[in-house]
Amino acid sequence: MAIDGMNHFTVLTSDLEKSKAFYIGVLGLTEGYRPPFAFPGAWLYSGDQAILHIIAGRPLPTEAQGVIDHMAFTASNLQLVVDTLNQHGIPFKLHRLVGEHTWQLFCHDPDGAKVELDFAASEPEPRAINTQLES
């Protein structure tokens, strides 16, 4: 057996529309085909790949992160992302990865799941960083 790549992440939500607004309206994923499961949810895509499944209608765990610390996505246009997060009042933490110099931005979805966005080292340092994530 060999792993060929990452397929998708699944997150639970207490409010499907709020989660879709975050992942679609803020982070830029698109909603696409989802099989007709008997429970509410959404499949969100990057291009033609469903990379995030959202499940609603189930109780959330006590600890939002559980045993998985965070999910990470490759992203582009750091300034636009920073501006969008600021416009929505979403706190974040931004730094350069030691040695690689790529940008890492961390924020949380509406139910507390930690999201990492990785940007190329060549992206310029963004201006107007208004909100910062605590720890």
MARVEXSE-272092 format. One record per residue: residue number from 1; chain; x, y, z of N, C-alpha, C, O in turn. Coordinates in steps of 0.02 Angstrom, whole numbers. Each point is the difference from the previous one (the first is absolute). Last residue first. Example, Ala and Ser with C-alpha at 12.3 -4.5 7.8 and 13.67 -1.06 7.14 Angstrom:
% residues 2
+-----+------+--------+---------+--------+---------+----------+--------+--------+---------+--------+--------+---------+--------+
| pos | unit | n_east | n_north |   n_up | ca_east | ca_north |  ca_up | c_east | c_north |   c_up | o_east | o_north |   o_up |
+-----+------+--------+---------+--------+---------+----------+--------+--------+---------+--------+--------+---------+--------+
|   2 |    A |    642 |    -112 |    354 |      42 |       59 |      3 |    -39 |      55 |     37 |     25 |      55 |      8 |
|   1 |    A |    -10 |    -341 |    -12 |     -45 |       59 |      0 |     45 |      60 |      0 |     52 |      -1 |     33 |
+-----+------+--------+---------+--------+---------+----------+--------+--------+---------+--------+--------+---------+--------+
END
This chain:
% residues 135
+-----+------+--------+---------+--------+---------+----------+--------+--------+---------+--------+--------+---------+--------+
| pos | unit | n_east | n_north |   n_up | ca_east | ca_north |  ca_up | c_east | c_north |   c_up | o_east | o_north |   o_up |
+-----+------+--------+---------+--------+---------+----------+--------+--------+---------+--------+--------+---------+--------+
| 135 |    A |   -111 |    1667 |   1026 |      33 |      -67 |      4 |    -16 |     -47 |    -53 |     25 |     -56 |      0 |
| 134 |    A |   -162 |     266 |    -25 |      35 |      -12 |     63 |     21 |     -73 |      3 |    -41 |     -45 |     -5 |
| 133 |    A |      4 |     206 |   -216 |     -25 |      -57 |     37 |     40 |      -7 |     64 |     61 |       5 |      0 |
| 132 |    A |   -102 |     227 |   -143 |      48 |      -53 |     15 |    -33 |     -53 |     43 |    -36 |      16 |     48 |
| 131 |    A |    -19 |     212 |   -227 |     -22 |      -46 |     53 |     51 |     -55 |      8 |     30 |     -23 |    -49 |
| 130 |    A |      5 |     205 |   -108 |     -38 |       31 |     55 |    -17 |     -48 |     57 |     -4 |      21 |     57 |
| 129 |    A |    179 |      33 |   -273 |     -20 |      -58 |     39 |    -34 |      25 |     63 |     34 |      24 |     46 |
| 128 |    A |     62 |      97 |   -257 |     -63 |        6 |     37 |    -23 |     -66 |     31 |    -55 |     -24 |    -13 |
| 127 |    A |    224 |     -12 |   -181 |      -8 |       61 |     39 |    -66 |      -6 |     39 |    -41 |     -43 |    -15 |
| 126 |    A |    214 |    -162 |    -80 |     -63 |       39 |     -6 |      2 |      62 |     44 |     34 |       3 |     51 |
| 125 |    A |    174 |    -130 |   -179 |     -29 |        7 |     67 |    -63 |      43 |     -5 |      1 |      54 |    -30 |
| 124 |    A |     68 |    -189 |   -189 |      23 |       55 |     41 |    -34 |       1 |     68 |    -56 |     -24 |      8 |
| 123 |    A |    112 |    -199 |   -157 |     -54 |       47 |     12 |     26 |      57 |     44 |     35 |     -13 |     49 |
| 122 |    A |     97 |    -181 |   -107 |       5 |       58 |    -44 |    -56 |      51 |     10 |      4 |      55 |    -26 |
| 121 |    A |     10 |    -272 |    135 |      47 |       48 |     30 |      5 |      64 |    -41 |     17 |      52 |     27 |
| 120 |    A |   -244 |    -202 |    -32 |      68 |       -1 |    -26 |     43 |      54 |     34 |    -25 |      53 |     19 |
| 119 |    A |   -186 |    -155 |    114 |      12 |       43 |    -58 |     74 |      -3 |    -19 |     43 |     -10 |     42 |
| 118 |    A |   -249 |    -126 |    115 |      71 |        6 |    -16 |      8 |      37 |    -66 |    -30 |     -18 |    -50 |
| 117 |    A |   -158 |     -21 |    265 |       6 |       17 |    -70 |     74 |      14 |    -14 |     31 |      42 |     33 |
| 116 |    A |   -194 |    -174 |    167 |      64 |       30 |    -21 |     -3 |      12 |    -74 |    -21 |     -43 |    -39 |
| 115 |    A |   -164 |       2 |    256 |      14 |       -2 |    -71 |     67 |      35 |    -13 |     11 |      55 |     24 |
| 114 |    A |   -172 |    -172 |    192 |      56 |       41 |    -21 |     16 |     -12 |    -74 |      4 |     -57 |    -22 |
| 113 |    A |   -246 |      40 |    160 |      51 |      -40 |    -33 |     55 |      47 |    -24 |    -13 |      52 |    -31 |
| 112 |    A |   -196 |      20 |    143 |      63 |       -6 |     36 |     53 |     -43 |    -32 |     54 |      -8 |     28 |
| 111 |    A |   -282 |      83 |   -105 |      -7 |      -48 |     55 |     66 |     -15 |     35 |      3 |     -44 |     43 |
| 110 |    A |    -21 |     198 |   -233 |     -50 |       20 |     49 |     -9 |     -48 |     59 |    -24 |      21 |     53 |
| 109 |    A |    265 |     -21 |   -165 |     -66 |        3 |    -31 |    -52 |      16 |     53 |     18 |       5 |     59 |
| 108 |    A |    245 |      78 |    -48 |     -48 |      -52 |     20 |    -65 |       8 |    -38 |    -21 |      55 |    -16 |
| 107 |    A |    300 |       4 |    -35 |     -62 |       28 |     25 |    -45 |     -58 |     21 |     20 |     -58 |     -6 |
| 106 |    A |    252 |     124 |    -94 |     -45 |      -44 |     39 |    -61 |      40 |     22 |      5 |      57 |     22 |
| 105 |    A |    215 |     -54 |   -212 |     -54 |       38 |     31 |    -46 |     -50 |     35 |    -21 |     -48 |    -31 |
| 104 |    A |    284 |      66 |    -85 |     -51 |      -43 |     31 |    -49 |      45 |     36 |     19 |      41 |     42 |
| 103 |    A |    188 |     -23 |   -248 |     -46 |       31 |     48 |    -49 |     -52 |     26 |    -26 |     -40 |    -39 |
| 102 |    A |    286 |      -4 |    -48 |     -69 |        3 |    -22 |    -42 |      32 |     55 |     18 |      -3 |     59 |
| 101 |    A |    220 |     -47 |    -43 |     -23 |       69 |    -11 |    -70 |       4 |    -31 |    -22 |      54 |    -18 |
| 100 |    A |    187 |    -237 |     98 |     -35 |       -2 |    -64 |    -21 |      70 |    -22 |     -3 |      15 |    -60 |
|  99 |    A |    119 |     -38 |    269 |      37 |      -38 |    -50 |    -31 |       1 |    -69 |     36 |       8 |    -50 |
|  98 |    A |   -198 |      44 |    247 |      73 |        4 |      7 |     33 |     -45 |    -51 |    -19 |     -58 |     -9 |
|  97 |    A |   -220 |     175 |    -25 |      27 |      -64 |     22 |     76 |       4 |      0 |     30 |      18 |    -50 |
|  96 |    A |   -197 |     195 |     86 |      38 |      -36 |    -51 |     28 |     -63 |     31 |     24 |       0 |     57 |
|  95 |    A |   -261 |     126 |     19 |      73 |        2 |      8 |     32 |     -36 |    -59 |    -33 |     -33 |    -40 |
|  94 |    A |   -222 |     118 |    164 |      39 |       -6 |    -61 |     74 |       2 |     17 |     22 |      43 |     38 |
|  93 |    A |   -293 |     -76 |     70 |      71 |        8 |     17 |     39 |     -14 |    -64 |    -14 |     -49 |    -35 |
|  92 |    A |   -257 |     135 |     98 |      48 |      -47 |    -30 |     69 |      15 |     26 |     14 |      52 |     29 |
|  91 |    A |   -308 |      11 |     -7 |      69 |        4 |     24 |     45 |     -52 |    -34 |    -23 |     -54 |    -17 |
|  90 |    A |   -203 |     175 |    -78 |      25 |      -66 |     19 |     73 |       7 |     22 |     43 |      18 |    -40 |
|  89 |    A |   -215 |     145 |    -55 |      16 |        1 |     71 |     25 |     -67 |     26 |    -11 |     -17 |     58 |
|  88 |    A |    -47 |      93 |   -289 |     -48 |      -43 |     36 |     14 |      -3 |     75 |    -35 |     -35 |     37 |
|  87 |    A |    176 |     161 |   -182 |     -68 |       24 |    -15 |    -52 |     -40 |     39 |    -52 |      27 |     19 |
|  86 |    A |    279 |     -98 |     -8 |     -11 |       63 |     37 |    -71 |      26 |    -10 |    -32 |      21 |     47 |
|  85 |    A |     97 |    -207 |   -174 |      -6 |      -19 |     71 |    -13 |      62 |     42 |    -42 |      -1 |     45 |
|  84 |    A |     86 |      40 |   -270 |     -64 |      -34 |      8 |    -11 |     -20 |     72 |    -55 |      10 |     27 |
|  83 |    A |    265 |      84 |    -87 |     -54 |       50 |     -5 |    -69 |     -31 |     13 |    -41 |      29 |     35 |
|  82 |    A |    225 |    -175 |    -47 |       4 |       41 |     60 |    -55 |      52 |      1 |    -33 |      10 |     50 |
|  81 |    A |     53 |    -138 |   -245 |     -24 |      -41 |     56 |      1 |      40 |     65 |    -49 |      -2 |     38 |
|  80 |    A |    140 |     104 |   -229 |     -72 |       -6 |     -7 |    -30 |     -41 |     58 |    -52 |      18 |     27 |
|  79 |    A |    287 |      -1 |    -40 |     -30 |       65 |     18 |    -76 |      -4 |     -4 |    -35 |      25 |     45 |
|  78 |    A |    161 |    -216 |   -114 |       1 |       11 |     72 |    -34 |      66 |     19 |    -39 |       1 |     48 |
|  77 |    A |     49 |    -162 |   -258 |     -23 |       68 |      9 |     -9 |      15 |     75 |    -56 |      12 |     24 |
|  76 |    A |     53 |    -269 |    -70 |      35 |       53 |    -36 |    -34 |      66 |     14 |    -57 |       2 |     25 |
|  75 |    A |     89 |    -279 |     82 |     -41 |       58 |    -18 |     42 |      50 |    -40 |     61 |      -7 |     -5 |
|  74 |    A |    -86 |    -262 |    123 |      43 |       43 |    -39 |    -43 |      57 |    -26 |    -56 |     -12 |    -24 |
|  73 |    A |     -3 |    -123 |    253 |     -14 |        7 |    -71 |     55 |      43 |    -32 |     24 |      47 |     31 |
|  72 |    A |    -85 |    -205 |    211 |      39 |       50 |    -36 |    -16 |      -2 |    -74 |    -10 |     -53 |    -29 |
|  71 |    A |    -91 |     -15 |    297 |       2 |      -18 |    -71 |     36 |      55 |    -36 |     -7 |      59 |     18 |
|  70 |    A |     26 |    -149 |    254 |     -24 |       48 |    -49 |     -1 |     -30 |    -70 |     29 |     -53 |    -11 |
|  69 |    A |      2 |     -75 |    224 |      13 |       69 |     20 |    -29 |      51 |    -49 |    -31 |      49 |     21 |
|  68 |    A |    -50 |    -301 |     52 |      30 |       32 |    -58 |      6 |      74 |     17 |    -49 |      33 |     15 |
|  67 |    A |    -54 |    -176 |    138 |      69 |      -22 |     -6 |     35 |      28 |    -61 |     61 |      -5 |     -6 |
|  66 |    A |   -259 |     148 |    103 |       7 |      -73 |      7 |     73 |     -20 |     -5 |     44 |      36 |     25 |
|  65 |    A |   -160 |     189 |    -46 |      54 |      -27 |    -39 |      5 |     -76 |      4 |     25 |     -32 |    -46 |
|  64 |    A |   -190 |     159 |    171 |      -9 |       12 |    -71 |     53 |     -34 |    -43 |    -15 |     -23 |    -55 |
|  63 |    A |    -82 |     -59 |    294 |      60 |       34 |    -24 |     -6 |       8 |    -76 |     -4 |     -50 |    -36 |
|  62 |    A |   -178 |     -52 |    131 |      16 |       50 |     51 |     60 |      42 |    -21 |     -1 |      61 |      6 |
|  61 |    A |   -147 |    -167 |   -201 |      41 |      -25 |     55 |     15 |      57 |     49 |     -3 |      59 |    -18 |
|  60 |    A |   -225 |     -60 |   -127 |      71 |       17 |     -7 |     38 |     -29 |     59 |    -26 |      -6 |     55 |
|  59 |    A |   -208 |     -93 |   -170 |      29 |       38 |     55 |     74 |      14 |    -12 |     36 |     -42 |    -27 |
|  58 |    A |   -199 |      21 |   -183 |      30 |      -45 |     50 |     27 |      42 |     57 |     18 |      58 |    -10 |
|  57 |    A |   -115 |      36 |   -191 |     -51 |      -42 |     30 |     28 |     -52 |     49 |    -38 |     -44 |     22 |
|  56 |    A |    182 |     135 |   -237 |     -42 |       34 |     50 |    -47 |     -51 |     31 |     -8 |     -56 |    -25 |
|  55 |    A |    255 |      67 |   -127 |     -57 |      -40 |     25 |    -36 |      40 |     54 |     31 |      24 |     47 |
|  54 |    A |    155 |      10 |   -267 |     -29 |       28 |     61 |    -61 |     -42 |     18 |    -42 |     -14 |    -43 |
|  53 |    A |    283 |      -8 |   -113 |     -69 |      -22 |     11 |    -23 |      29 |     66 |     36 |      -4 |     51 |
|  52 |    A |    169 |      56 |   -241 |     -26 |       10 |     67 |    -73 |     -22 |      2 |    -41 |      24 |    -39 |
|  51 |    A |    174 |     -41 |   -160 |      53 |       -4 |     50 |    -25 |       9 |     72 |     36 |     -16 |     47 |
|  50 |    A |   -100 |     -45 |   -322 |     -34 |       11 |     64 |     51 |      -9 |     56 |     23 |     -56 |     12 |
|  49 |    A |     28 |     126 |   -274 |      13 |      -47 |     55 |    -39 |      20 |     62 |      8 |      56 |     25 |
|  48 |    A |     17 |      64 |   -242 |     -46 |      -57 |     -6 |     10 |     -53 |     53 |    -25 |     -56 |     -6 |
|  47 |    A |     92 |     305 |     58 |      -1 |      -25 |    -69 |    -51 |     -56 |     -5 |    -57 |       8 |     20 |
|  46 |    A |     67 |      18 |    201 |      52 |       43 |    -27 |     10 |     -27 |    -71 |     26 |     -55 |     -9 |
|  45 |    A |   -248 |      24 |    188 |      49 |      -18 |    -51 |     52 |      55 |     -9 |    -13 |      59 |     11 |
|  44 |    A |   -188 |    -174 |    172 |      30 |       61 |    -27 |     62 |     -19 |    -41 |     38 |     -44 |     17 |
|  43 |    A |   -282 |     -66 |     86 |      67 |      -16 |    -24 |     26 |      63 |    -34 |    -31 |      27 |    -44 |
|  42 |    A |   -166 |     -71 |    248 |      22 |       29 |    -63 |     68 |     -27 |    -18 |     40 |     -16 |     44 |
|  41 |    A |   -278 |     -39 |    128 |      70 |       14 |     -9 |     15 |      32 |    -67 |    -46 |      17 |    -37 |
|  40 |    A |   -155 |    -172 |    200 |      19 |       63 |    -33 |     75 |       9 |     -4 |     38 |     -25 |     42 |
|  39 |    A |   -159 |    -220 |    -48 |      15 |       52 |     49 |     23 |      63 |    -37 |     26 |      -4 |    -55 |
|  38 |    A |    -73 |    -206 |    -54 |     -59 |       10 |     41 |     10 |      54 |     54 |    -45 |      13 |     39 |
|  37 |    A |    169 |     -25 |   -291 |       2 |      -30 |     66 |    -63 |      17 |     39 |    -35 |      48 |    -16 |
|  36 |    A |    113 |     -31 |   -239 |     -61 |       14 |     39 |     -1 |     -37 |     66 |    -41 |     -45 |     11 |
|  35 |    A |    269 |     136 |   -144 |     -49 |      -53 |     -4 |    -60 |      14 |     45 |      7 |      38 |     49 |
|  34 |    A |    131 |     158 |   -156 |       4 |      -40 |     61 |    -52 |     -55 |     -7 |    -57 |      15 |    -17 |
|  33 |    A |    181 |     200 |   -143 |     -38 |      -62 |      8 |     15 |     -33 |     67 |     58 |      -2 |     22 |
|  32 |    A |     15 |     250 |    -12 |     -12 |      -42 |    -57 |    -39 |     -63 |     18 |    -30 |      -5 |     53 |
|  31 |    A |    135 |     272 |     28 |     -42 |      -57 |     16 |    -15 |     -39 |    -63 |    -13 |      29 |    -53 |
|  30 |    A |    239 |     122 |    110 |     -65 |        1 |    -34 |    -39 |     -62 |     21 |     29 |     -53 |     12 |
|  29 |    A |    179 |     223 |    102 |     -18 |      -65 |    -27 |    -68 |       5 |    -34 |    -36 |      49 |     10 |
|  28 |    A |    154 |     137 |    110 |      -4 |       -8 |    -73 |    -10 |     -69 |    -27 |      8 |     -11 |    -61 |
|  27 |    A |      8 |     134 |    292 |      59 |      -36 |    -26 |     -3 |     -17 |    -74 |     51 |     -19 |    -29 |
|  26 |    A |   -231 |     145 |    136 |      62 |       27 |     25 |     61 |     -34 |    -32 |     45 |      34 |    -24 |
|  25 |    A |   -270 |    -100 |    -34 |       2 |       73 |     -5 |     66 |      30 |     22 |     20 |      52 |    -27 |
|  24 |    A |    -52 |    -292 |     41 |     -13 |       23 |    -68 |     11 |      76 |     -5 |     39 |      23 |    -42 |
|  23 |    A |    -10 |    -130 |    252 |      43 |      -36 |    -47 |    -10 |      22 |    -73 |     47 |      -3 |    -40 |
|  22 |    A |   -181 |     105 |    215 |      71 |        7 |     15 |     43 |     -32 |    -55 |     43 |      33 |    -29 |
|  21 |    A |   -278 |     -56 |     17 |      18 |       71 |    -10 |     75 |      10 |     12 |     31 |      39 |    -36 |
|  20 |    A |   -121 |    -250 |     83 |       5 |       11 |    -72 |     20 |      72 |    -14 |     40 |      13 |    -45 |
|  19 |    A |    -84 |     -66 |    268 |      62 |      -32 |    -23 |     11 |      10 |    -75 |     55 |      13 |    -22 |
|  18 |    A |   -256 |      64 |    115 |      55 |       41 |     25 |     67 |     -30 |    -23 |     46 |      37 |    -19 |
|  17 |    A |   -242 |    -158 |    -29 |       4 |       61 |    -41 |     58 |      45 |     22 |     32 |      31 |    -42 |
|  16 |    A |    -77 |    -231 |    167 |      24 |      -14 |    -68 |      8 |      64 |    -41 |     51 |       8 |    -34 |
|  15 |    A |    -37 |     -56 |    298 |     -40 |       43 |    -43 |     27 |      -5 |    -71 |     51 |      31 |    -17 |
|  14 |    A |     45 |    -156 |    192 |     -63 |       13 |     35 |    -47 |      43 |    -42 |    -59 |       5 |     15 |
|  13 |    A |    260 |    -185 |    -99 |     -21 |       69 |     12 |    -64 |       3 |     40 |    -43 |     -44 |     -5 |
|  12 |    A |    277 |    -122 |    -77 |     -69 |        4 |     25 |    -16 |      73 |     13 |     43 |      40 |     16 |
|  11 |    A |    140 |    -150 |   -198 |     -11 |       37 |     62 |    -74 |      -4 |     18 |    -43 |      -3 |    -44 |
|  10 |    A |    245 |    -124 |   -124 |     -70 |        6 |     19 |     -4 |      38 |     66 |     37 |     -15 |     47 |
|   9 |    A |    145 |     -15 |   -272 |     -11 |        7 |     71 |    -75 |       1 |     11 |    -37 |      20 |    -45 |
|   8 |    A |    183 |    -137 |   -170 |     -41 |       54 |     27 |      4 |       0 |     76 |     23 |     -48 |     31 |
|   7 |    A |    138 |     -66 |   -192 |     -65 |        2 |    -33 |    -42 |      58 |     26 |    -18 |      45 |    -38 |
|   6 |    A |    297 |     -98 |     10 |     -53 |       17 |     47 |    -66 |       5 |    -38 |     -1 |      29 |    -54 |
|   5 |    A |    201 |    -194 |    -32 |     -12 |       71 |     12 |    -55 |      10 |     50 |    -30 |     -49 |     25 |
|   4 |    A |    127 |    -166 |    -89 |      16 |       39 |    -60 |    -11 |      75 |     10 |     24 |      40 |    -40 |
|   3 |    A |     39 |    -276 |    191 |     -43 |       60 |     -1 |     23 |      42 |    -59 |     59 |      14 |     -8 |
|   2 |    A |    -42 |    -289 |     37 |      36 |       63 |     -2 |    -50 |      57 |     -1 |    -52 |      -5 |    -32 |
|   1 |    A |     83 |    -286 |     73 |     -42 |       59 |      0 |     44 |      62 |      0 |     51 |       2 |     35 |
+-----+------+--------+---------+--------+---------+----------+--------+--------+---------+--------+--------+---------+--------+
END
